[in-house]
Amino acid sequence: MKTKLKTDGHTEWYFVVWFLTATGARISELLQIKAEHVETGYLDMYTKGGKVRRLYISKKLRDEATKWLKEKSFSSGYIFRNRFGERITARGISQQLKHFAGKYGLNTKVIYPHSFRHRFAKNFLDKFNDIALLADLMGHESIETTRIYLRKTASEQQMIVDKIVTW
């Protein structure tokens, strides 16, 4: 979806998807990101339990987003805005993601903002298998909450069994 959005010139939505998948942000957290956070590479926010959680923005995303923000002449303020220049809403993002999913022939039932948070977690564990760090990055109070991302789909289970059961 991300690549198709860029190819079709939907740059802002390309960045919405990229920020969701590269940061593990909840939709409410995504809406808090400002140009200043892109510049510093992180956003500190308070979680439900009153703790501070740091949302990191990777160098690659930071570099690309900085170029995009310069093109839009955004040097400060919220980076995701609606056509009126106001901060976009969670509902607006959800509706647009469903729209693009339908347009690109994807299952609209599985495309919603939180699904990109799941993708971040799965990708993180595939590349760096540290569930304690992932729990911290995602703002989970307990590793038990993060364990859901360790579960494999039926097709992943089949592939693993096919690979290791050779007797």
N, CA, C and O atoms as a DFTB+ gen file, in Angstrom:
668 C
 N C O
     1  1       0.822      -1.189       0.000
     2  2       0.000       0.000       0.000
     3  2       0.872       1.261       0.000
     4  3       0.597       2.220      -0.722
     5  1       1.925       1.243       0.820
     6  2       2.787       2.420       0.945
     7  2       3.389       2.804      -0.405
     8  3       3.366       3.972      -0.792
     9  1       3.924       1.822      -1.115
    10  2       4.557       2.075      -2.407
    11  2       3.550       2.609      -3.418
    12  3       3.851       3.540      -4.166
    13  1       2.355       2.021      -3.441
    14  2       1.327       2.476      -4.384
    15  2       0.907       3.910      -4.087
    16  3       0.667       4.694      -5.006
    17  1       0.820       4.250      -2.821
    18  2       0.462       5.622      -2.446
    19  2       1.494       6.607      -2.987
    20  3       1.139       7.663      -3.511
    21  1       2.765       6.258      -2.857
    22  2       3.826       7.145      -3.347
    23  2       3.780       7.245      -4.867
    24  3       3.864       8.337      -5.429
    25  1       3.647       6.101      -5.524
    26  2       3.598       6.067      -6.986
    27  2       2.446       6.911      -7.524
    28  3       2.592       7.600      -8.533
    29  1       1.306       6.853      -6.848
    30  2       0.116       7.588      -7.290
    31  2       0.101       9.049      -6.842
    32  3      -0.863       9.768      -7.107
    33  1       1.153       9.489      -6.170
    34  2       1.242      10.888      -5.767
    35  2       0.481      11.252      -4.501
    36  3       0.247      12.429      -4.229
    37  1       0.097      10.251      -3.733
    38  2      -0.600      10.500      -2.459
    39  2       0.451      10.568      -1.343
    40  3       0.464       9.754      -0.420
    41  1       1.319      11.561      -1.464
    42  2       2.490      11.650      -0.593
    43  2       2.135      11.723       0.884
    44  3       2.761      11.049       1.702
    45  1       1.143      12.528       1.238
    46  2       0.789      12.646       2.654
    47  2       0.346      11.302       3.215
    48  3       0.705      10.952       4.339
    49  1      -0.432      10.543       2.444
    50  2      -0.913       9.233       2.909
    51  2       0.206       8.205       2.920
    52  3       0.217       7.291       3.743
    53  1       1.138       8.364       2.006
    54  2       2.357       7.550       2.022
    55  2       3.064       7.739       3.370
    56  3       3.496       6.770       3.994
    57  1       3.174       8.992       3.806
    58  2       3.837       9.259       5.087
    59  2       2.990       8.830       6.278
    60  3       3.546       8.414       7.294
    61  1       1.682       8.915       6.191
    62  2       0.817       8.413       7.272
    63  2       1.113       6.931       7.494
    64  3       1.350       6.496       8.620
    65  1       1.096       6.167       6.407
    66  2       1.342       4.722       6.500
    67  2       2.764       4.452       6.976
    68  3       2.981       3.582       7.821
    69  1       3.728       5.184       6.446
    70  2       5.120       4.975       6.840
    71  2       5.321       5.285       8.323
    72  3       5.967       4.511       9.028
    73  1       4.782       6.397       8.803
    74  2       4.915       6.729      10.224
    75  2       4.259       5.665      11.093
    76  3       4.815       5.281      12.122
    77  1       3.086       5.184      10.697
    78  2       2.412       4.149      11.489
    79  2       3.235       2.863      11.543
    80  3       3.388       2.269      12.610
    81  1       3.765       2.432      10.397
    82  2       4.489       1.159      10.360
    83  2       5.917       1.268      10.894
    84  3       6.484       0.267      11.332
    85  1       6.505       2.457      10.865
    86  2       7.901       2.602      11.291
    87  2       8.050       3.072      12.735
    88  3       9.155       3.067      13.277
    89  1       6.949       3.477      13.360
    90  2       7.045       3.959      14.743
    91  2       6.246       3.112      15.721
    92  3       6.520       3.127      16.921
    93  1       5.261       2.375      15.223
    94  2       4.386       1.625      16.118
    95  2       3.413       2.525      16.856
    96  3       2.852       2.136      17.881
    97  1       3.214       3.725      16.337
    98  2       2.341       4.699      16.998
    99  2       0.881       4.264      16.967
   100  3       0.405       3.685      15.991
   101  1       0.195       4.552      18.046
   102  2      -1.269       4.462      18.047
   103  2      -1.759       5.658      17.236
   104  3      -1.037       6.642      17.079
   105  1      -2.972       5.576      16.727
   106  2      -3.502       6.666      15.909
   107  2      -3.505       7.984      16.687
   108  3      -3.181       9.034      16.132
   109  1      -3.865       7.932      17.958
   110  2      -3.888       9.157      18.780
   111  2      -2.488       9.748      18.927
   112  3      -2.335      10.964      19.038
   113  1      -1.475       8.898      18.928
   114  2      -0.087       9.353      19.031
   115  2       0.391       9.943      17.711
   116  3       1.103      10.946      17.696
   117  1       0.002       9.324      16.610
   118  2       0.369       9.826      15.286
   119  2      -0.095      11.269      15.117
   120  3       0.613      12.101      14.549
   121  1      -1.288      11.551      15.616
   122  2      -1.865      12.886      15.477
   123  2      -1.098      13.946      16.261
   124  3      -1.276      15.140      16.020
   125  1      -0.249      13.526      17.193
   126  2       0.528      14.460      18.018
   127  2       1.859      14.858      17.380
   128  3       2.518      15.785      17.850
   129  1       2.258      14.159      16.308
   130  2       3.583      14.399      15.726
   131  2       3.620      15.755      15.030
   132  3       2.766      16.088      14.208
   133  1       4.637      16.516      15.391
   134  2       4.854      17.844      14.814
   135  2       6.172      17.854      14.043
   136  3       7.005      16.961      14.197
   137  1       6.344      18.875      13.216
   138  2       7.584      19.027      12.448
   139  2       8.797      19.065      13.377
   140  3       9.866      18.563      13.033
   141  1       8.623      19.659      14.544
   142  2       9.714      19.736      15.514
   143  2      10.152      18.344      15.976
   144  3      11.335      18.125      16.237
   145  1       9.216      17.411      16.078
   146  2       9.547      16.041      16.491
   147  2      10.316      15.311      15.389
   148  3      11.218      14.520      15.664
   149  1       9.947      15.589      14.147
   150  2      10.666      14.980      13.022
   151  2      12.121      15.442      13.071
   152  3      13.042      14.654      12.856
   153  1      12.310      16.713      13.353
   154  2      13.661      17.272      13.419
   155  2      14.487      16.634      14.538
   156  3      15.655      16.305      14.330
   157  1      13.895      16.455      15.720
   158  2      14.640      15.878      16.846
   159  2      14.742      14.360      16.766
   160  3      15.653      13.769      17.345
   161  1      13.814      13.722      16.051
   162  2      13.860      12.269      15.895
   163  2      13.043      11.506      16.919
   164  3      13.096      10.276      16.960
   165  1      12.296      12.209      17.738
   166  2      11.448      11.522      18.716
   167  2      10.370      12.455      19.253
   168  3      10.422      13.674      19.089
   169  1       9.399      11.834      19.897
   170  2       8.304      12.548      20.550
   171  2       8.101      11.906      21.913
   172  3       7.893      10.696      22.007
   173  1       8.160      12.705      22.962
   174  2       7.867      12.214      24.311
   175  2       6.403      12.486      24.612
   176  3       5.907      13.589      24.385
   177  1       5.716      11.474      25.126
   178  2       4.297      11.652      25.459
   179  2       3.975      10.882      26.721
   180  3       4.702       9.971      27.118
   181  1       2.887      11.258      27.337
   182  2       2.441      10.571      28.546
   183  2       1.488       9.452      28.177
   184  3       0.585       9.636      27.361
   185  1       1.693       8.292      28.781
   186  2       0.834       7.134      28.526
   187  2      -0.352       7.155      29.478
   188  3      -0.472       8.024      30.341
   189  1      -1.222       6.170      29.292
   190  2      -2.414       6.055      30.139
   191  2      -2.054       6.040      31.620
   192  3      -2.751       6.646      32.435
   193  1      -0.981       5.358      31.970
   194  2      -0.575       5.224      33.368
   195  2       0.230       6.402      33.893
   196  3       0.757       6.341      35.003
   197  1       0.332       7.468      33.116
   198  2       1.070       8.647      33.550
   199  2       2.573       8.556      33.356
   200  3       3.314       9.426      33.813
   201  1       3.027       7.501      32.675
   202  2       4.458       7.348      32.396
   203  2       4.793       8.073      31.092
   204  3       3.923       8.330      30.259
   205  1       6.070       8.392      30.942
   206  2       6.521       9.012      29.700
   207  2       6.962       7.913      28.741
   208  3       7.725       7.019      29.107
   209  1       6.477       7.993      27.530
   210  2       6.875       7.057      26.476
   211  2       7.517       7.859      25.362
   212  3       7.021       8.917      24.977
   213  1       8.616       7.348      24.852
   214  2       9.291       8.014      23.741
   215  2       8.979       7.266      22.456
   216  3       9.186       6.057      22.352
   217  1       8.479       8.006      21.488
   218  2       8.186       7.468      20.163
   219  2       9.341       7.893      19.258
   220  3       9.505       9.078      18.968
   221  1      10.136       6.927      18.817
   222  2      11.308       7.222      17.998
   223  2      10.942       7.275      16.515
   224  3      10.089       6.528      16.037
   225  1      11.609       8.175      15.810
   226  2      11.453       8.290      14.355
   227  2      12.812       7.929      13.755
   228  3      13.808       8.611      13.998
   229  1      12.842       6.855      12.972
   230  2      14.115       6.366      12.423
   231  2      14.768       7.405      11.510
   232  3      14.097       8.281      10.964
   233  1      16.072       7.290      11.358
   234  2      16.822       8.239      10.530
   235  2      16.293       8.278       9.101
   236  3      16.117       9.357       8.534
   237  1      16.043       7.125       8.524
   238  2      15.563       7.079       7.137
   239  2      14.228       7.818       7.002
   240  3      14.050       8.619       6.085
   241  1      13.307       7.549       7.903
   242  2      12.006       8.226       7.868
   243  2      12.179       9.718       8.148
   244  3      11.543      10.552       7.504
   245  1      13.030      10.047       9.099
   246  2      13.287      11.449       9.450
   247  2      13.798      12.231       8.243
   248  3      13.326      13.331       7.957
   249  1      14.770      11.649       7.539
   250  2      15.358      12.320       6.377
   251  2      14.323      12.556       5.285
   252  3      14.230      13.653       4.735
   253  1      13.546      11.520       4.971
   254  2      12.523      11.649       3.922
   255  2      11.412      12.614       4.337
   256  3      10.960      13.431       3.534
   257  1      10.979      12.516       5.584
   258  2       9.905      13.388       6.068
   259  2      10.359      14.844       6.108
   260  3       9.566      15.748       5.845
   261  1      11.617      15.073       6.431
   262  2      12.154      16.441       6.456
   263  2      12.079      17.062       5.067
   264  3      11.688      18.220       4.925
   265  1      12.452      16.297       4.042
   266  2      12.361      16.788       2.652
   267  2      10.911      17.117       2.303
   268  3      10.621      18.173       1.740
   269  1      10.007      16.201       2.644
   270  2       8.583      16.382       2.356
   271  2       8.036      17.624       3.062
   272  3       7.295      18.407       2.467
   273  1       8.400      17.798       4.317
   274  2       7.913      18.955       5.075
   275  2       8.462      20.263       4.505
   276  3       7.766      21.279       4.502
   277  1       9.708      20.242       4.023
   278  2      10.277      21.444       3.391
   279  2       9.502      21.787       2.126
   280  3       9.209      22.955       1.869
   281  1       9.167      20.762       1.332
   282  2       8.381      20.982       0.113
   283  2       7.033      21.616       0.435
   284  3       6.526      22.434      -0.333
   285  1       6.460      21.238       1.563
   286  2       5.159      21.765       1.983
   287  2       5.283      23.065       2.779
   288  3       4.277      23.657       3.172
   289  1       6.510      23.501       3.013
   290  2       6.794      24.694       3.824
   291  2       6.258      24.570       5.247
   292  3       5.765      25.539       5.824
   293  1       6.361      23.361       5.805
   294  2       5.978      23.122       7.202
   295  2       7.261      23.092       8.030
   296  3       8.045      22.147       7.934
   297  1       7.468      24.110       8.828
   298  2       8.650      24.107       9.692
   299  2       8.259      23.898      11.149
   300  3       9.111      23.653      12.003
   301  1       6.961      23.997      11.421
   302  2       6.482      23.758      12.782
   303  2       5.018      23.330      12.730
   304  3       4.331      23.519      11.726
   305  1       4.567      22.758      13.822
   306  2       3.166      22.354      13.923
   307  2       2.932      20.922      13.484
   308  3       3.846      20.213      13.064
   309  1       1.675      20.525      13.596
   310  2       1.276      19.155      13.267
   311  2       1.550      18.857      11.799
   312  3       1.309      19.696      10.931
   313  1       2.054      17.661      11.529
   314  2       2.438      17.345      10.148
   315  2       1.293      16.751       9.338
   316  3       1.299      16.837       8.110
   317  1       0.314      16.152      10.004
   318  2      -0.801      15.559       9.269
   319  2      -2.030      16.447       9.426
   320  3      -2.627      16.538      10.499
   321  1      -2.387      17.098       8.318
   322  2      -3.470      18.083       8.334
   323  2      -4.506      17.751       7.264
   324  3      -4.213      17.077       6.276
   325  1      -5.700      18.231       7.484
   326  2      -6.759      18.024       6.493
   327  2      -6.689      19.114       5.419
   328  3      -5.786      19.950       5.432
   329  1      -7.624      19.095       4.513
   330  2      -7.588      20.050       3.395
   331  2      -7.786      21.496       3.838
   332  3      -7.528      22.423       3.071
   333  1      -8.245      21.691       5.076
   334  2      -8.437      23.037       5.611
   335  2      -7.223      23.510       6.413
   336  3      -7.231      24.603       6.981
   337  1      -6.187      22.680       6.453
   338  2      -4.975      23.037       7.177
   339  2      -5.027      22.747       8.666
   340  3      -4.111      23.104       9.407
   341  1      -6.101      22.096       9.102
   342  2      -6.237      21.742      10.516
   343  2      -5.722      20.324      10.729
   344  3      -5.634      19.530       9.793
   345  1      -5.386      20.025      11.969
   346  2      -4.913      18.675      12.279
   347  2      -6.000      17.669      11.911
   348  3      -7.165      17.831      12.271
   349  1      -5.600      16.638      11.193
   350  2      -6.548      15.609      10.755
   351  2      -7.036      14.809      11.964
   352  3      -6.360      14.749      12.991
   353  1      -8.196      14.206      11.835
   354  2      -8.765      13.423      12.937
   355  2      -8.465      11.939      12.750
   356  3      -8.119      11.492      11.656
   357  1      -8.602      11.195      13.829
   358  2      -8.422       9.739      13.770
   359  2      -9.434       9.141      12.801
   360  3      -9.104       8.247      12.023
   361  1     -10.647       9.629      12.849
   362  2     -11.689       9.125      11.949
   363  2     -11.336       9.409      10.486
   364  3     -11.539       8.562       9.615
   365  1     -10.810      10.599      10.227
   366  2     -10.405      10.955       8.869
   367  2      -9.331      10.026       8.342
   368  3      -9.372       9.617       7.182
   369  1      -8.372       9.692       9.185
   370  2      -7.302       8.772       8.778
   371  2      -7.876       7.387       8.516
   372  3      -7.557       6.768       7.501
   373  1      -8.710       6.898       9.411
   374  2      -9.313       5.565       9.241
   375  2     -10.093       5.475       7.938
   376  3      -9.967       4.498       7.200
   377  1     -10.895       6.486       7.657
   378  2     -11.707       6.479       6.436
   379  2     -10.837       6.491       5.186
   380  3     -11.117       5.769       4.229
   381  1      -9.786       7.305       5.187
   382  2      -8.913       7.366       4.019
   383  2      -8.153       6.065       3.808
   384  3      -7.973       5.630       2.671
   385  1      -7.705       5.438       4.895
   386  2      -6.995       4.164       4.764
   387  2      -7.913       3.107       4.160
   388  3      -7.486       2.322       3.314
   389  1      -9.172       3.085       4.590
   390  2     -10.159       2.147       4.018
   391  2     -10.359       2.449       2.534
   392  3     -10.426       1.538       1.709
   393  1     -10.451       3.733       2.206
   394  2     -10.629       4.146       0.807
   395  2      -9.472       3.627      -0.058
   396  3      -9.692       3.029      -1.111
   397  1      -8.246       3.865       0.403
   398  2      -7.085       3.423      -0.374
   399  2      -6.986       1.900      -0.420
   400  3      -6.585       1.341      -1.441
   401  1      -7.338       1.235       0.649
   402  2      -7.334      -0.235       0.650
   403  2      -8.257      -0.746      -0.449
   404  3      -7.879      -1.627      -1.222
   405  1      -9.465      -0.196      -0.521
   406  2     -10.412      -0.589      -1.567
   407  2      -9.876      -0.284      -2.951
   408  3      -9.977      -1.107      -3.860
   409  1      -9.307       0.895      -3.109
   410  2      -8.758       1.322      -4.400
   411  2      -7.649       0.385      -4.880
   412  3      -7.527       0.120      -6.076
   413  1      -6.843      -0.113      -3.941
   414  2      -5.709      -0.963      -4.295
   415  2      -6.009      -2.456      -4.180
   416  3      -5.100      -3.284      -4.235
   417  1      -7.282      -2.790      -4.021
   418  2      -7.681      -4.195      -4.002
   419  2      -7.270      -4.945      -2.749
   420  3      -7.122      -6.167      -2.781
   421  1      -7.085      -4.239      -1.656
   422  2      -6.728      -4.875      -0.384
   423  2      -7.993      -5.123       0.430
   424  3      -9.020      -4.482       0.211
   425  1      -7.908      -6.041       1.349
   426  2      -9.054      -6.371       2.194
   427  2      -9.311      -5.219       3.164
   428  3      -8.523      -4.990       4.082
   429  1     -10.401      -4.501       2.963
   430  2     -10.707      -3.334       3.799
   431  2     -11.012      -3.715       5.247
   432  3     -10.968      -2.866       6.137
   433  1     -11.319      -4.986       5.480
   434  2     -11.619      -5.422       6.851
   435  2     -10.363      -5.519       7.714
   436  3     -10.450      -5.495       8.942
   437  1      -9.210      -5.628       7.087
   438  2      -7.975      -5.752       7.868
   439  2      -7.091      -4.500       7.796
   440  3      -6.024      -4.458       8.409
   441  1      -7.530      -3.491       7.054
   442  2      -6.762      -2.250       6.968
   443  2      -7.416      -1.201       7.859
   444  3      -8.479      -0.663       7.550
   445  1      -6.751      -0.932       8.960
   446  2      -7.184       0.109       9.893
   447  2      -5.921       0.580      10.609
   448  3      -4.926      -0.145      10.607
   449  1      -5.921       1.748      11.214
   450  2      -4.672       2.279      11.780
   451  2      -3.932       1.321      12.708
   452  3      -2.704       1.244      12.656
   453  1      -4.647       0.595      13.547
   454  2      -3.972      -0.280      14.511
   455  2      -3.283      -1.471      13.835
   456  3      -2.352      -2.047      14.399
   457  1      -3.733      -1.841      12.637
   458  2      -3.086      -2.960      11.939
   459  2      -1.641      -2.615      11.572
   460  3      -0.796      -3.504      11.469
   461  1      -1.360      -1.329      11.376
   462  2       0.010      -0.920      11.067
   463  2       0.892      -0.987      12.319
   464  3       2.100      -1.204      12.218
   465  1       0.299      -0.804      13.476
   466  2       1.019      -0.974      14.751
   467  2       1.413      -2.444      14.919
   468  3       2.517      -2.758      15.364
   469  1       0.491      -3.333      14.555
   470  2       0.793      -4.770      14.587
   471  2       1.938      -5.090      13.626
   472  3       2.832      -5.870      13.956
   473  1       1.907      -4.489      12.444
   474  2       2.949      -4.728      11.443
   475  2       4.307      -4.272      11.986
   476  3       5.310      -4.962      11.806
   477  1       4.339      -3.118      12.646
   478  2       5.578      -2.633      13.262
   479  2       6.120      -3.677      14.236
   480  3       7.304      -4.010      14.203
   481  1       5.252      -4.185      15.094
   482  2       5.674      -5.153      16.117
   483  2       6.204      -6.433      15.482
   484  3       7.250      -6.939      15.886
   485  1       5.489      -6.957      14.489
   486  2       5.928      -8.192      13.819
   487  2       7.273      -7.963      13.118
   488  3       8.181      -8.786      13.230
   489  1       7.396      -6.846      12.399
   490  2       8.650      -6.543      11.704
   491  2       9.800      -6.391      12.694
   492  3      10.903      -6.882      12.454
   493  1       9.538      -5.709      13.807
   494  2      10.568      -5.502      14.822
   495  2      11.057      -6.836      15.366
   496  3      12.262      -7.065      15.471
   497  1      10.124      -7.713      15.710
   498  2      10.508      -9.015      16.265
   499  2      11.207      -9.893      15.237
   500  3      12.088     -10.676      15.592
   501  1      10.825      -9.774      13.962
   502  2      11.504     -10.536      12.908
   503  2      12.962     -10.092      12.756
   504  3      13.843     -10.917      12.515
   505  1      13.212      -8.788      12.897
   506  2      14.553      -8.257      12.675
   507  2      15.395      -8.163      13.942
   508  3      16.623      -8.230      13.883
   509  1      14.734      -8.007      15.091
   510  2      15.454      -7.831      16.359
   511  2      14.593      -8.436      17.455
   512  3      13.710      -7.780      18.008
   513  1      14.860      -9.674      17.750
   514  2      13.980     -10.469      18.616
   515  2      14.175     -10.141      20.102
   516  3      14.717     -10.942      20.863
   517  1      13.721      -8.953      20.494
   518  2      13.827      -8.525      21.895
   519  2      12.455      -8.032      22.341
   520  3      12.102      -6.869      22.142
   521  1      11.693      -8.929      22.944
   522  2      10.313      -8.600      23.320
   523  2      10.248      -7.555      24.432
   524  3       9.292      -6.782      24.493
   525  1      11.250      -7.522      25.310
   526  2      11.260      -6.520      26.385
   527  2      11.431      -5.115      25.808
   528  3      10.747      -4.180      26.225
   529  1      12.337      -4.972      24.854
   530  2      12.525      -3.679      24.203
   531  2      11.269      -3.292      23.431
   532  3      10.830      -2.143      23.490
   533  1      10.691      -4.245      22.708
   534  2       9.466      -3.965      21.962
   535  2       8.355      -3.496      22.901
   536  3       7.633      -2.552      22.581
   537  1       8.214      -4.140      24.046
   538  2       7.192      -3.737      25.021
   539  2       7.407      -2.285      25.444
   540  3       6.450      -1.518      25.547
   541  1       8.661      -1.911      25.687
   542  2       8.968      -0.521      26.047
   543  2       8.625       0.433      24.908
   544  3       7.994       1.467      25.127
   545  1       9.041       0.085      23.695
   546  2       8.786       0.944      22.541
   547  2       7.293       1.146      22.290
   548  3       6.863       2.216      21.860
   549  1       6.516       0.106      22.563
   550  2       5.079       0.182      22.297
   551  2       4.286       0.751      23.473
   552  3       3.082       0.987      23.370
   553  1       4.975       0.966      24.583
   554  2       4.297       1.543      25.735
   555  2       3.443       0.559      26.502
   556  3       2.484       0.952      27.166
   557  1       3.781      -0.717      26.417
   558  2       3.032      -1.737      27.146
   559  2       3.548      -1.828      28.580
   560  3       4.756      -1.857      28.814
   561  1       2.641      -1.871      29.518
   562  2       3.005      -2.018      30.934
   563  2       3.620      -3.394      31.188
   564  3       4.525      -3.543      32.009
   565  1       3.111      -4.396      30.470
   566  2       3.518      -5.774      30.706
   567  2       3.941      -6.446      29.406
   568  3       3.373      -6.195      28.343
   569  1       4.944      -7.296      29.514
   570  2       5.374      -8.082      28.351
   571  2       4.244      -9.000      27.893
   572  3       4.167      -9.349      26.716
   573  1       3.382      -9.385      28.801
   574  2       2.243     -10.247      28.442
   575  2       1.390      -9.595      27.353
   576  3       0.875     -10.286      26.474
   577  1       1.242      -8.293      27.406
   578  2       0.484      -7.571      26.376
   579  2       1.194      -7.685      25.034
   580  3       0.550      -7.783      23.990
   581  1       2.506      -7.671      25.066
   582  2       3.315      -7.705      23.839
   583  2       3.384      -9.107      23.237
   584  3       3.641      -9.261      22.043
   585  1       3.153     -10.128      24.063
   586  2       3.253     -11.523      23.597
   587  2       2.350     -11.824      22.403
   588  3       2.650     -12.729      21.623
   589  1       1.268     -11.098      22.247
   590  2       0.350     -11.344      21.129
   591  2       1.083     -11.255      19.785
   592  3       0.706     -11.921      18.820
   593  1       2.130     -10.428      19.732
   594  2       2.865     -10.246      18.484
   595  2       3.803     -11.408      18.182
   596  3       4.345     -11.505      17.081
   597  1       3.995     -12.290      19.161
   598  2       4.821     -13.477      18.945
   599  2       4.045     -14.581      18.235
   600  3       4.637     -15.490      17.655
   601  1       2.731     -14.497      18.285
   602  2       1.904     -15.544      17.673
   603  2       2.092     -15.560      16.170
   604  3       2.222     -14.520      15.523
   605  1       2.104     -16.756      15.640
   606  2       2.270     -16.943      14.201
   607  2       0.919     -17.251      13.569
   608  3       0.053     -17.866      14.190
   609  1       0.755     -16.816      12.326
   610  2      -0.456     -17.156      11.583
   611  2      -0.381     -18.625      11.183
   612  3       0.673     -19.252      11.289
   613  1      -1.490     -19.161      10.730
   614  2      -1.521     -20.565      10.302
   615  2      -0.514     -20.812       9.177
   616  3       0.184     -21.826       9.180
   617  1      -0.438     -19.898       8.226
   618  2       0.508     -20.095       7.118
   619  2       1.955     -19.994       7.606
   620  3       2.821     -20.717       7.113
   621  1       2.229     -19.102       8.573
   622  2       3.576     -19.021       9.143
   623  2       3.920     -20.304       9.892
   624  3       5.045     -20.796       9.796
   625  1       2.956     -20.849      10.639
   626  2       3.173     -22.102      11.361
   627  2       3.484     -23.231      10.388
   628  3       4.402     -24.018      10.621
   629  1       2.722     -23.314       9.296
   630  2       2.938     -24.358       8.297
   631  2       4.334     -24.241       7.690
   632  3       5.027     -25.245       7.520
   633  1       4.741     -23.032       7.370
   634  2       6.049     -22.816       6.770
   635  2       7.168     -23.256       7.727
   636  3       8.142     -23.878       7.304
   637  1       7.023     -22.933       9.001
   638  2       8.030     -23.321       9.999
   639  2       8.080     -24.838      10.146
   640  3       9.161     -25.426      10.169
   641  1       6.918     -25.469      10.245
   642  2       6.864     -26.933      10.366
   643  2       7.500     -27.577       9.141
   644  3       8.291     -28.511       9.275
   645  1       7.164     -27.089       7.948
   646  2       7.739     -27.634       6.718
   647  2       9.264     -27.504       6.705
   648  3       9.965     -28.377       6.194
   649  1       9.760     -26.421       7.264
   650  2      11.199     -26.165       7.253
   651  2      11.952     -27.018       8.278
   652  3      13.032     -27.530       7.981
   653  1      11.393     -27.175       9.479
   654  2      12.168     -27.845      10.531
   655  2      11.855     -29.321      10.714
   656  3      12.698     -30.069      11.210
   657  1      10.670     -29.754      10.329
   658  2      10.332     -31.175      10.504
   659  2      10.736     -31.909       9.231
   660  3       9.993     -31.961       8.251
   661  1      11.937     -32.472       9.282
   662  2      12.465     -33.160       8.095
   663  2      12.653     -34.650       8.343
   664  3      13.257     -35.338       7.521
   665  1      12.145     -35.157       9.458
   666  2      12.315     -36.569       9.784
   667  2      11.141     -37.383       9.330
   668  3      11.119     -38.598       9.526
